[in-house]
Amino acid sequence: MILDDIAAGADARRWMADKLYMIIEKRLEDEKATFITANLSLEQLAEAYDTRITSRLIRRGVDKVIQVDVQDFNLRGMEACSM
């Protein structure tokens, strides 16, 4: 399963946190892989949602957090358009 851009739900954080928690907990229980993208670090996700969620993202010790610093895909090429 891929959960893309989980930090985008700023308007419904409490609802989103509850649903994310349930999904991540079930995926862990079933030992299924889950890929998650966000424009926030783990620390920022913990502040924005809940530490329960971020702790489960790295719970088993085999989980990996990979930080990739790239420009937003939708903004690529915008510099050329504004000239």
PDB file with one MODEL, atoms N, CA, C and O in Angstrom:
MODEL        1
ATOM      1  N   MET A   1       0.847  -1.163   0.000  1.00  0.00           N
ATOM      2  CA  MET A   1       0.000   0.000   0.000  1.00  0.00           C
ATOM      3  C   MET A   1       0.898   1.232   0.000  1.00  0.00           C
ATOM      4  O   MET A   1       1.951   1.252   0.636  1.00  0.00           O
ATOM      5  N   ILE A   2       0.466   2.244  -0.715  1.00  0.00           N
ATOM      6  CA  ILE A   2       1.175   3.524  -0.738  1.00  0.00           C
ATOM      7  C   ILE A   2       0.212   4.596  -0.237  1.00  0.00           C
ATOM      8  O   ILE A   2      -0.886   4.759  -0.770  1.00  0.00           O
ATOM      9  N   LEU A   3       0.634   5.317   0.784  1.00  0.00           N
ATOM     10  CA  LEU A   3      -0.121   6.460   1.292  1.00  0.00           C
ATOM     11  C   LEU A   3       0.661   7.695   0.867  1.00  0.00           C
ATOM     12  O   LEU A   3       1.740   7.961   1.395  1.00  0.00           O
ATOM     13  N   ASP A   4       0.134   8.431  -0.063  1.00  0.00           N
ATOM     14  CA  ASP A   4       0.854   9.549  -0.666  1.00  0.00           C
ATOM     15  C   ASP A   4       0.474  10.874  -0.025  1.00  0.00           C
ATOM     16  O   ASP A   4      -0.704  11.180   0.163  1.00  0.00           O
ATOM     17  N   ASP A   5       1.493  11.648   0.304  1.00  0.00           N
ATOM     18  CA  ASP A   5       1.338  13.024   0.774  1.00  0.00           C
ATOM     19  C   ASP A   5       0.411  13.121   1.986  1.00  0.00           C
ATOM     20  O   ASP A   5      -0.564  13.872   1.978  1.00  0.00           O
ATOM     21  N   ILE A   6       0.729  12.350   3.025  1.00  0.00           N
ATOM     22  CA  ILE A   6      -0.163  12.289   4.185  1.00  0.00           C
ATOM     23  C   ILE A   6      -0.270  13.602   4.945  1.00  0.00           C
ATOM     24  O   ILE A   6      -1.206  13.785   5.724  1.00  0.00           O
ATOM     25  N   ALA A   7       0.654  14.504   4.738  1.00  0.00           N
ATOM     26  CA  ALA A   7       0.591  15.783   5.449  1.00  0.00           C
ATOM     27  C   ALA A   7      -0.327  16.791   4.770  1.00  0.00           C
ATOM     28  O   ALA A   7      -0.470  17.916   5.249  1.00  0.00           O
ATOM     29  N   ALA A   8      -0.945  16.404   3.670  1.00  0.00           N
ATOM     30  CA  ALA A   8      -1.787  17.344   2.933  1.00  0.00           C
ATOM     31  C   ALA A   8      -3.145  17.574   3.589  1.00  0.00           C
ATOM     32  O   ALA A   8      -3.841  18.519   3.218  1.00  0.00           O
ATOM     33  N   GLY A   9      -3.542  16.750   4.543  1.00  0.00           N
ATOM     34  CA  GLY A   9      -4.864  16.867   5.147  1.00  0.00           C
ATOM     35  C   GLY A   9      -4.915  17.816   6.327  1.00  0.00           C
ATOM     36  O   GLY A   9      -5.430  17.455   7.386  1.00  0.00           O
ATOM     37  N   ALA A  10      -4.398  19.004   6.168  1.00  0.00           N
ATOM     38  CA  ALA A  10      -4.303  19.951   7.283  1.00  0.00           C
ATOM     39  C   ALA A  10      -5.658  20.351   7.852  1.00  0.00           C
ATOM     40  O   ALA A  10      -5.755  20.666   9.038  1.00  0.00           O
ATOM     41  N   ASP A  11      -6.688  20.348   7.046  1.00  0.00           N
ATOM     42  CA  ASP A  11      -7.995  20.794   7.513  1.00  0.00           C
ATOM     43  C   ASP A  11      -8.718  19.762   8.380  1.00  0.00           C
ATOM     44  O   ASP A  11      -9.639  20.110   9.120  1.00  0.00           O
ATOM     45  N   ALA A  12      -8.311  18.511   8.294  1.00  0.00           N
ATOM     46  CA  ALA A  12      -9.006  17.456   9.031  1.00  0.00           C
ATOM     47  C   ALA A  12      -7.999  16.612   9.812  1.00  0.00           C
ATOM     48  O   ALA A  12      -8.048  15.383   9.763  1.00  0.00           O
ATOM     49  N   ARG A  13      -7.108  17.254  10.517  1.00  0.00           N
ATOM     50  CA  ARG A  13      -6.006  16.532  11.176  1.00  0.00           C
ATOM     51  C   ARG A  13      -6.468  15.484  12.174  1.00  0.00           C
ATOM     52  O   ARG A  13      -5.925  14.378  12.175  1.00  0.00           O
ATOM     53  N   ARG A  14      -7.438  15.778  13.017  1.00  0.00           N
ATOM     54  CA  ARG A  14      -7.867  14.790  14.020  1.00  0.00           C
ATOM     55  C   ARG A  14      -8.457  13.557  13.342  1.00  0.00           C
ATOM     56  O   ARG A  14      -8.129  12.426  13.699  1.00  0.00           O
ATOM     57  N   TRP A  15      -9.320  13.782  12.370  1.00  0.00           N
ATOM     58  CA  TRP A  15      -9.915  12.675  11.621  1.00  0.00           C
ATOM     59  C   TRP A  15      -8.830  11.902  10.891  1.00  0.00           C
ATOM     60  O   TRP A  15      -8.808  10.671  10.919  1.00  0.00           O
ATOM     61  N   MET A  16      -7.927  12.629  10.234  1.00  0.00           N
ATOM     62  CA  MET A  16      -6.838  12.014   9.468  1.00  0.00           C
ATOM     63  C   MET A  16      -5.929  11.206  10.390  1.00  0.00           C
ATOM     64  O   MET A  16      -5.518  10.102  10.033  1.00  0.00           O
ATOM     65  N   ALA A  17      -5.613  11.735  11.560  1.00  0.00           N
ATOM     66  CA  ALA A  17      -4.749  11.033  12.502  1.00  0.00           C
ATOM     67  C   ALA A  17      -5.389   9.721  12.938  1.00  0.00           C
ATOM     68  O   ALA A  17      -4.707   8.699  13.010  1.00  0.00           O
ATOM     69  N   ASP A  18      -6.668   9.732  13.225  1.00  0.00           N
ATOM     70  CA  ASP A  18      -7.361   8.509  13.624  1.00  0.00           C
ATOM     71  C   ASP A  18      -7.339   7.470  12.512  1.00  0.00           C
ATOM     72  O   ASP A  18      -7.084   6.294  12.769  1.00  0.00           O
ATOM     73  N   LYS A  19      -7.602   7.888  11.291  1.00  0.00           N
ATOM     74  CA  LYS A  19      -7.620   6.949  10.161  1.00  0.00           C
ATOM     75  C   LYS A  19      -6.220   6.433   9.857  1.00  0.00           C
ATOM     76  O   LYS A  19      -6.040   5.241   9.610  1.00  0.00           O
ATOM     77  N   LEU A  20      -5.227   7.317   9.874  1.00  0.00           N
ATOM     78  CA  LEU A  20      -3.847   6.878   9.645  1.00  0.00           C
ATOM     79  C   LEU A  20      -3.416   5.866  10.689  1.00  0.00           C
ATOM     80  O   LEU A  20      -2.799   4.852  10.362  1.00  0.00           O
ATOM     81  N   TYR A  21      -3.740   6.138  11.936  1.00  0.00           N
ATOM     82  CA  TYR A  21      -3.395   5.221  13.013  1.00  0.00           C
ATOM     83  C   TYR A  21      -4.005   3.841  12.764  1.00  0.00           C
ATOM     84  O   TYR A  21      -3.318   2.827  12.889  1.00  0.00           O
ATOM     85  N   MET A  22      -5.273   3.801  12.417  1.00  0.00           N
ATOM     86  CA  MET A  22      -5.948   2.522  12.180  1.00  0.00           C
ATOM     87  C   MET A  22      -5.327   1.768  11.000  1.00  0.00           C
ATOM     88  O   MET A  22      -5.130   0.555  11.069  1.00  0.00           O
ATOM     89  N   ILE A  23      -5.026   2.480   9.935  1.00  0.00           N
ATOM     90  CA  ILE A  23      -4.438   1.849   8.753  1.00  0.00           C
ATOM     91  C   ILE A  23      -3.046   1.313   9.074  1.00  0.00           C
ATOM     92  O   ILE A  23      -2.740   0.157   8.782  1.00  0.00           O
ATOM     93  N   ILE A  24      -2.214   2.142   9.668  1.00  0.00           N
ATOM     94  CA  ILE A  24      -0.837   1.732   9.964  1.00  0.00           C
ATOM     95  C   ILE A  24      -0.823   0.582  10.967  1.00  0.00           C
ATOM     96  O   ILE A  24      -0.057  -0.368  10.804  1.00  0.00           O
ATOM     97  N   GLU A  25      -1.643   0.653  11.979  1.00  0.00           N
ATOM     98  CA  GLU A  25      -1.710  -0.418  12.983  1.00  0.00           C
ATOM     99  C   GLU A  25      -2.120  -1.741  12.335  1.00  0.00           C
ATOM    100  O   GLU A  25      -1.524  -2.778  12.628  1.00  0.00           O
ATOM    101  N   LYS A  26      -3.119  -1.721  11.468  1.00  0.00           N
ATOM    102  CA  LYS A  26      -3.576  -2.938  10.788  1.00  0.00           C
ATOM    103  C   LYS A  26      -2.495  -3.489   9.867  1.00  0.00           C
ATOM    104  O   LYS A  26      -2.284  -4.701   9.810  1.00  0.00           O
ATOM    105  N   ARG A  27      -1.814  -2.610   9.150  1.00  0.00           N
ATOM    106  CA  ARG A  27      -0.741  -3.056   8.244  1.00  0.00           C
ATOM    107  C   ARG A  27       0.391  -3.692   9.040  1.00  0.00           C
ATOM    108  O   ARG A  27       0.952  -4.702   8.613  1.00  0.00           O
ATOM    109  N   LEU A  28       0.732  -3.124  10.178  1.00  0.00           N
ATOM    110  CA  LEU A  28       1.754  -3.722  11.035  1.00  0.00           C
ATOM    111  C   LEU A  28       1.312  -5.087  11.549  1.00  0.00           C
ATOM    112  O   LEU A  28       2.079  -6.050  11.532  1.00  0.00           O
ATOM    113  N   GLU A  29       0.087  -5.156  11.998  1.00  0.00           N
ATOM    114  CA  GLU A  29      -0.475  -6.401  12.520  1.00  0.00           C
ATOM    115  C   GLU A  29      -0.428  -7.503  11.464  1.00  0.00           C
ATOM    116  O   GLU A  29      -0.113  -8.652  11.773  1.00  0.00           O
ATOM    117  N   ASP A  30      -0.740  -7.152  10.225  1.00  0.00           N
ATOM    118  CA  ASP A  30      -0.747  -8.107   9.119  1.00  0.00           C
ATOM    119  C   ASP A  30       0.632  -8.293   8.488  1.00  0.00           C
ATOM    120  O   ASP A  30       0.789  -9.082   7.557  1.00  0.00           O
ATOM    121  N   GLU A  31       1.634  -7.562   8.998  1.00  0.00           N
ATOM    122  CA  GLU A  31       3.017  -7.605   8.494  1.00  0.00           C
ATOM    123  C   GLU A  31       3.087  -7.312   7.001  1.00  0.00           C
ATOM    124  O   GLU A  31       3.781  -7.998   6.250  1.00  0.00           O
ATOM    125  N   LYS A  32       2.368  -6.295   6.592  1.00  0.00           N
ATOM    126  CA  LYS A  32       2.355  -5.876   5.193  1.00  0.00           C
ATOM    127  C   LYS A  32       3.136  -4.582   5.031  1.00  0.00           C
ATOM    128  O   LYS A  32       3.148  -3.730   5.919  1.00  0.00           O
ATOM    129  N   ALA A  33       3.781  -4.450   3.895  1.00  0.00           N
ATOM    130  CA  ALA A  33       4.587  -3.260   3.613  1.00  0.00           C
ATOM    131  C   ALA A  33       3.679  -2.066   3.322  1.00  0.00           C
ATOM    132  O   ALA A  33       2.617  -2.202   2.713  1.00  0.00           O
ATOM    133  N   THR A  34       4.122  -0.906   3.771  1.00  0.00           N
ATOM    134  CA  THR A  34       3.407   0.334   3.518  1.00  0.00           C
ATOM    135  C   THR A  34       4.440   1.407   3.182  1.00  0.00           C
ATOM    136  O   THR A  34       5.387   1.625   3.938  1.00  0.00           O
ATOM    137  N   PHE A  35       4.255   2.063   2.064  1.00  0.00           N
ATOM    138  CA  PHE A  35       5.109   3.167   1.665  1.00  0.00           C
ATOM    139  C   PHE A  35       4.338   4.454   1.901  1.00  0.00           C
ATOM    140  O   PHE A  35       3.177   4.582   1.513  1.00  0.00           O
ATOM    141  N   ILE A  36       4.999   5.397   2.540  1.00  0.00           N
ATOM    142  CA  ILE A  36       4.334   6.644   2.893  1.00  0.00           C
ATOM    143  C   ILE A  36       5.187   7.810   2.408  1.00  0.00           C
ATOM    144  O   ILE A  36       6.401   7.836   2.612  1.00  0.00           O
ATOM    145  N   THR A  37       4.533   8.771   1.765  1.00  0.00           N
ATOM    146  CA  THR A  37       5.237   9.994   1.399  1.00  0.00           C
ATOM    147  C   THR A  37       4.603  11.156   2.151  1.00  0.00           C
ATOM    148  O   THR A  37       3.400  11.171   2.413  1.00  0.00           O
ATOM    149  N   ALA A  38       5.437  12.117   2.488  1.00  0.00           N
ATOM    150  CA  ALA A  38       4.965  13.311   3.183  1.00  0.00           C
ATOM    151  C   ALA A  38       5.970  14.428   2.956  1.00  0.00           C
ATOM    152  O   ALA A  38       7.146  14.172   2.697  1.00  0.00           O
ATOM    153  N   ASN A  39       5.516  15.634   3.052  1.00  0.00           N
ATOM    154  CA  ASN A  39       6.429  16.762   2.917  1.00  0.00           C
ATOM    155  C   ASN A  39       6.896  17.240   4.290  1.00  0.00           C
ATOM    156  O   ASN A  39       7.366  18.369   4.429  1.00  0.00           O
ATOM    157  N   LEU A  40       6.769  16.382   5.306  1.00  0.00           N
ATOM    158  CA  LEU A  40       7.195  16.698   6.663  1.00  0.00           C
ATOM    159  C   LEU A  40       8.147  15.623   7.170  1.00  0.00           C
ATOM    160  O   LEU A  40       8.096  14.479   6.719  1.00  0.00           O
ATOM    161  N   SER A  41       9.010  15.988   8.103  1.00  0.00           N
ATOM    162  CA  SER A  41       9.884  15.017   8.754  1.00  0.00           C
ATOM    163  C   SER A  41       9.064  14.219   9.772  1.00  0.00           C
ATOM    164  O   SER A  41       7.912  14.559  10.040  1.00  0.00           O
ATOM    165  N   LEU A  42       9.652  13.163  10.339  1.00  0.00           N
ATOM    166  CA  LEU A  42       8.953  12.400  11.378  1.00  0.00           C
ATOM    167  C   LEU A  42       8.587  13.284  12.558  1.00  0.00           C
ATOM    168  O   LEU A  42       7.498  13.165  13.121  1.00  0.00           O
ATOM    169  N   GLU A  43       9.504  14.171  12.930  1.00  0.00           N
ATOM    170  CA  GLU A  43       9.238  15.079  14.048  1.00  0.00           C
ATOM    171  C   GLU A  43       8.060  16.001  13.737  1.00  0.00           C
ATOM    172  O   GLU A  43       7.205  16.235  14.591  1.00  0.00           O
ATOM    173  N   GLN A  44       8.022  16.515  12.531  1.00  0.00           N
ATOM    174  CA  GLN A  44       6.928  17.403  12.134  1.00  0.00           C
ATOM    175  C   GLN A  44       5.604  16.641  12.044  1.00  0.00           C
ATOM    176  O   GLN A  44       4.553  17.175  12.397  1.00  0.00           O
ATOM    177  N   LEU A  45       5.659  15.393  11.572  1.00  0.00           N
ATOM    178  CA  LEU A  45       4.442  14.574  11.539  1.00  0.00           C
ATOM    179  C   LEU A  45       3.923  14.308  12.942  1.00  0.00           C
ATOM    180  O   LEU A  45       2.715  14.327  13.177  1.00  0.00           O
ATOM    181  N   ALA A  46       4.836  14.059  13.876  1.00  0.00           N
ATOM    182  CA  ALA A  46       4.441  13.819  15.267  1.00  0.00           C
ATOM    183  C   ALA A  46       3.747  15.046  15.846  1.00  0.00           C
ATOM    184  O   ALA A  46       2.766  14.921  16.579  1.00  0.00           O
ATOM    185  N   GLU A  47       4.253  16.220  15.521  1.00  0.00           N
ATOM    186  CA  GLU A  47       3.634  17.460  16.000  1.00  0.00           C
ATOM    187  C   GLU A  47       2.288  17.705  15.327  1.00  0.00           C
ATOM    188  O   GLU A  47       1.328  18.121  15.976  1.00  0.00           O
ATOM    189  N   ALA A  48       2.222  17.447  14.027  1.00  0.00           N
ATOM    190  CA  ALA A  48       1.014  17.731  13.267  1.00  0.00           C
ATOM    191  C   ALA A  48      -0.105  16.733  13.558  1.00  0.00           C
ATOM    192  O   ALA A  48      -1.276  17.110  13.588  1.00  0.00           O
ATOM    193  N   TYR A  49       0.238  15.487  13.769  1.00  0.00           N
ATOM    194  CA  TYR A  49      -0.778  14.456  13.974  1.00  0.00           C
ATOM    195  C   TYR A  49      -0.709  13.885  15.381  1.00  0.00           C
ATOM    196  O   TYR A  49      -1.445  14.299  16.276  1.00  0.00           O
ATOM    197  N   ASP A  50       0.194  12.924  15.556  1.00  0.00           N
ATOM    198  CA  ASP A  50       0.237  12.210  16.823  1.00  0.00           C
ATOM    199  C   ASP A  50       1.517  11.384  16.874  1.00  0.00           C
ATOM    200  O   ASP A  50       1.921  10.805  15.865  1.00  0.00           O
ATOM    201  N   THR A  51       2.148  11.325  18.023  1.00  0.00           N
ATOM    202  CA  THR A  51       3.370  10.516  18.145  1.00  0.00           C
ATOM    203  C   THR A  51       3.071   9.027  17.992  1.00  0.00           C
ATOM    204  O   THR A  51       3.967   8.257  17.647  1.00  0.00           O
ATOM    205  N   ARG A  52       1.831   8.607  18.240  1.00  0.00           N
ATOM    206  CA  ARG A  52       1.468   7.195  18.034  1.00  0.00           C
ATOM    207  C   ARG A  52       1.693   6.789  16.590  1.00  0.00           C
ATOM    208  O   ARG A  52       2.134   5.673  16.316  1.00  0.00           O
ATOM    209  N   ILE A  53       1.392   7.690  15.668  1.00  0.00           N
ATOM    210  CA  ILE A  53       1.533   7.384  14.248  1.00  0.00           C
ATOM    211  C   ILE A  53       3.004   7.265  13.877  1.00  0.00           C
ATOM    212  O   ILE A  53       3.414   6.274  13.272  1.00  0.00           O
ATOM    213  N   THR A  54       3.794   8.257  14.232  1.00  0.00           N
ATOM    214  CA  THR A  54       5.198   8.224  13.843  1.00  0.00           C
ATOM    215  C   THR A  54       5.951   7.086  14.527  1.00  0.00           C
ATOM    216  O   THR A  54       6.867   6.515  13.936  1.00  0.00           O
ATOM    217  N   SER A  55       5.582   6.750  15.753  1.00  0.00           N
ATOM    218  CA  SER A  55       6.272   5.641  16.417  1.00  0.00           C
ATOM    219  C   SER A  55       5.989   4.326  15.697  1.00  0.00           C
ATOM    220  O   SER A  55       6.847   3.444  15.668  1.00  0.00           O
ATOM    221  N   ARG A  56       4.824   4.185  15.130  1.00  0.00           N
ATOM    222  CA  ARG A  56       4.490   2.961  14.414  1.00  0.00           C
ATOM    223  C   ARG A  56       5.176   2.898  13.055  1.00  0.00           C
ATOM    224  O   ARG A  56       5.353   1.811  12.503  1.00  0.00           O
ATOM    225  N   LEU A  57       5.556   4.022  12.522  1.00  0.00           N
ATOM    226  CA  LEU A  57       6.258   4.025  11.237  1.00  0.00           C
ATOM    227  C   LEU A  57       7.653   3.428  11.359  1.00  0.00           C
ATOM    228  O   LEU A  57       8.226   2.967  10.371  1.00  0.00           O
ATOM    229  N   ILE A  58       8.195   3.438  12.567  1.00  0.00           N
ATOM    230  CA  ILE A  58       9.554   2.900  12.771  1.00  0.00           C
ATOM    231  C   ILE A  58       9.576   1.840  13.868  1.00  0.00           C
ATOM    232  O   ILE A  58      10.627   1.591  14.458  1.00  0.00           O
ATOM    233  N   ARG A  59       8.470   1.229  14.143  1.00  0.00           N
ATOM    234  CA  ARG A  59       8.299   0.322  15.280  1.00  0.00           C
ATOM    235  C   ARG A  59       9.162  -0.929  15.224  1.00  0.00           C
ATOM    236  O   ARG A  59       9.784  -1.277  16.227  1.00  0.00           O
ATOM    237  N   ARG A  60       9.222  -1.598  14.120  1.00  0.00           N
ATOM    238  CA  ARG A  60       9.830  -2.927  14.086  1.00  0.00           C
ATOM    239  C   ARG A  60      11.347  -2.931  14.000  1.00  0.00           C
ATOM    240  O   ARG A  60      11.955  -3.995  14.112  1.00  0.00           O
ATOM    241  N   GLY A  61      11.962  -1.814  13.812  1.00  0.00           N
ATOM    242  CA  GLY A  61      13.415  -1.768  13.719  1.00  0.00           C
ATOM    243  C   GLY A  61      13.955  -2.110  12.344  1.00  0.00           C
ATOM    244  O   GLY A  61      15.128  -1.865  12.061  1.00  0.00           O
ATOM    245  N   VAL A  62      13.126  -2.668  11.495  1.00  0.00           N
ATOM    246  CA  VAL A  62      13.540  -2.956  10.121  1.00  0.00           C
ATOM    247  C   VAL A  62      12.970  -1.917   9.162  1.00  0.00           C
ATOM    248  O   VAL A  62      13.303  -1.891   7.977  1.00  0.00           O
ATOM    249  N   ASP A  63      12.113  -1.073   9.695  1.00  0.00           N
ATOM    250  CA  ASP A  63      11.508  -0.027   8.880  1.00  0.00           C
ATOM    251  C   ASP A  63      12.549   1.036   8.574  1.00  0.00           C
ATOM    252  O   ASP A  63      13.468   1.270   9.358  1.00  0.00           O
ATOM    253  N   LYS A  64      12.392   1.670   7.436  1.00  0.00           N
ATOM    254  CA  LYS A  64      13.353   2.682   7.019  1.00  0.00           C
ATOM    255  C   LYS A  64      12.647   3.996   6.725  1.00  0.00           C
ATOM    256  O   LYS A  64      11.572   4.032   6.126  1.00  0.00           O
ATOM    257  N   VAL A  65      13.277   5.060   7.160  1.00  0.00           N
ATOM    258  CA  VAL A  65      12.823   6.401   6.826  1.00  0.00           C
ATOM    259  C   VAL A  65      13.890   6.981   5.923  1.00  0.00           C
ATOM    260  O   VAL A  65      15.058   7.070   6.300  1.00  0.00           O
ATOM    261  N   ILE A  66      13.489   7.370   4.745  1.00  0.00           N
ATOM    262  CA  ILE A  66      14.428   7.921   3.771  1.00  0.00           C
ATOM    263  C   ILE A  66      14.004   9.346   3.473  1.00  0.00           C
ATOM    264  O   ILE A  66      12.905   9.593   2.975  1.00  0.00           O
ATOM    265  N   GLN A  67      14.884  10.273   3.782  1.00  0.00           N
ATOM    266  CA  GLN A  67      14.588  11.680   3.506  1.00  0.00           C
ATOM    267  C   GLN A  67      15.138  12.032   2.134  1.00  0.00           C
ATOM    268  O   GLN A  67      16.316  11.822   1.847  1.00  0.00           O
ATOM    269  N   VAL A  68      14.276  12.562   1.302  1.00  0.00           N
ATOM    270  CA  VAL A  68      14.649  12.963  -0.042  1.00  0.00           C
ATOM    271  C   VAL A  68      14.283  14.430  -0.189  1.00  0.00           C
ATOM    272  O   VAL A  68      13.117  14.803  -0.062  1.00  0.00           O
ATOM    273  N   ASP A  69      15.270  15.247  -0.454  1.00  0.00           N
ATOM    274  CA  ASP A  69      15.027  16.674  -0.630  1.00  0.00           C
ATOM    275  C   ASP A  69      15.006  17.002  -2.118  1.00  0.00           C
ATOM    276  O   ASP A  69      16.049  17.127  -2.761  1.00  0.00           O
ATOM    277  N   VAL A  70      13.803  17.137  -2.644  1.00  0.00           N
ATOM    278  CA  VAL A  70      13.634  17.489  -4.056  1.00  0.00           C
ATOM    279  C   VAL A  70      12.535  18.534  -4.162  1.00  0.00           C
ATOM    280  O   VAL A  70      11.704  18.692  -3.268  1.00  0.00           O
ATOM    281  N   GLN A  71      12.558  19.231  -5.266  1.00  0.00           N
ATOM    282  CA  GLN A  71      11.507  20.214  -5.516  1.00  0.00           C
ATOM    283  C   GLN A  71      10.201  19.493  -5.822  1.00  0.00           C
ATOM    284  O   GLN A  71      10.205  18.433  -6.448  1.00  0.00           O
ATOM    285  N   ASP A  72       9.101  20.058  -5.388  1.00  0.00           N
ATOM    286  CA  ASP A  72       7.783  19.505  -5.664  1.00  0.00           C
ATOM    287  C   ASP A  72       7.651  19.239  -7.163  1.00  0.00           C
ATOM    288  O   ASP A  72       7.956  20.106  -7.982  1.00  0.00           O
ATOM    289  N   PHE A  73       7.197  18.044  -7.513  1.00  0.00           N
ATOM    290  CA  PHE A  73       7.070  17.651  -8.911  1.00  0.00           C
ATOM    291  C   PHE A  73       6.214  18.627  -9.702  1.00  0.00           C
ATOM    292  O   PHE A  73       6.522  18.929 -10.855  1.00  0.00           O
ATOM    293  N   ASN A  74       5.147  19.120  -9.098  1.00  0.00           N
ATOM    294  CA  ASN A  74       4.243  20.036  -9.790  1.00  0.00           C
ATOM    295  C   ASN A  74       4.852  21.406 -10.031  1.00  0.00           C
ATOM    296  O   ASN A  74       4.372  22.161 -10.876  1.00  0.00           O
ATOM    297  N   LEU A  75       5.903  21.730  -9.295  1.00  0.00           N
ATOM    298  CA  LEU A  75       6.543  23.035  -9.462  1.00  0.00           C
ATOM    299  C   LEU A  75       7.732  23.008 -10.415  1.00  0.00           C
ATOM    300  O   LEU A  75       8.248  24.061 -10.788  1.00  0.00           O
ATOM    301  N   ARG A  76       8.166  21.832 -10.808  1.00  0.00           N
ATOM    302  CA  ARG A  76       9.306  21.722 -11.732  1.00  0.00           C
ATOM    303  C   ARG A  76       8.948  22.384 -13.053  1.00  0.00           C
ATOM    304  O   ARG A  76       7.856  22.193 -13.588  1.00  0.00           O
ATOM    305  N   GLY A  77       9.870  23.149 -13.557  1.00  0.00           N
ATOM    306  CA  GLY A  77       9.650  23.817 -14.829  1.00  0.00           C
ATOM    307  C   GLY A  77       8.900  25.130 -14.713  1.00  0.00           C
ATOM    308  O   GLY A  77       8.765  25.848 -15.703  1.00  0.00           O
ATOM    309  N   MET A  78       8.408  25.460 -13.525  1.00  0.00           N
ATOM    310  CA  MET A  78       7.661  26.703 -13.348  1.00  0.00           C
ATOM    311  C   MET A  78       8.564  27.924 -13.504  1.00  0.00           C
ATOM    312  O   MET A  78       8.104  28.995 -13.901  1.00  0.00           O
ATOM    313  N   GLU A  79       9.871  27.760 -13.186  1.00  0.00           N
ATOM    314  CA  GLU A  79      10.795  28.892 -13.320  1.00  0.00           C
ATOM    315  C   GLU A  79      10.856  29.359 -14.766  1.00  0.00           C
ATOM    316  O   GLU A  79      10.914  30.560 -15.032  1.00  0.00           O
ATOM    317  N   ALA A  80      10.842  28.404 -15.711  1.00  0.00           N
ATOM    318  CA  ALA A  80      10.900  28.752 -17.130  1.00  0.00           C
ATOM    319  C   ALA A  80       9.632  29.469 -17.575  1.00  0.00           C
ATOM    320  O   ALA A  80       9.684  30.326 -18.457  1.00  0.00           O
ATOM    321  N   CYS A  81       8.495  29.130 -16.976  1.00  0.00           N
ATOM    322  CA  CYS A  81       7.215  29.741 -17.360  1.00  0.00           C
ATOM    323  C   CYS A  81       7.093  31.182 -16.868  1.00  0.00           C
ATOM    324  O   CYS A  81       6.359  31.977 -17.455  1.00  0.00           O
ATOM    325  N   SER A  82       7.806  31.521 -15.797  1.00  0.00           N
ATOM    326  CA  SER A  82       7.651  32.859 -15.222  1.00  0.00           C
ATOM    327  C   SER A  82       8.607  33.866 -15.832  1.00  0.00           C
ATOM    328  O   SER A  82       8.624  35.023 -15.410  1.00  0.00           O
ATOM    329  N   MET A  83       9.383  33.473 -16.788  1.00  0.00           N
ATOM    330  CA  MET A  83      10.343  34.408 -17.399  1.00  0.00           C
ATOM    331  C   MET A  83       9.699  35.252 -18.449  1.00  0.00           C
ATOM    332  O   MET A  83      10.362  36.089 -19.061  1.00  0.00           O
TER     333      MET A  83
ENDMDL
END
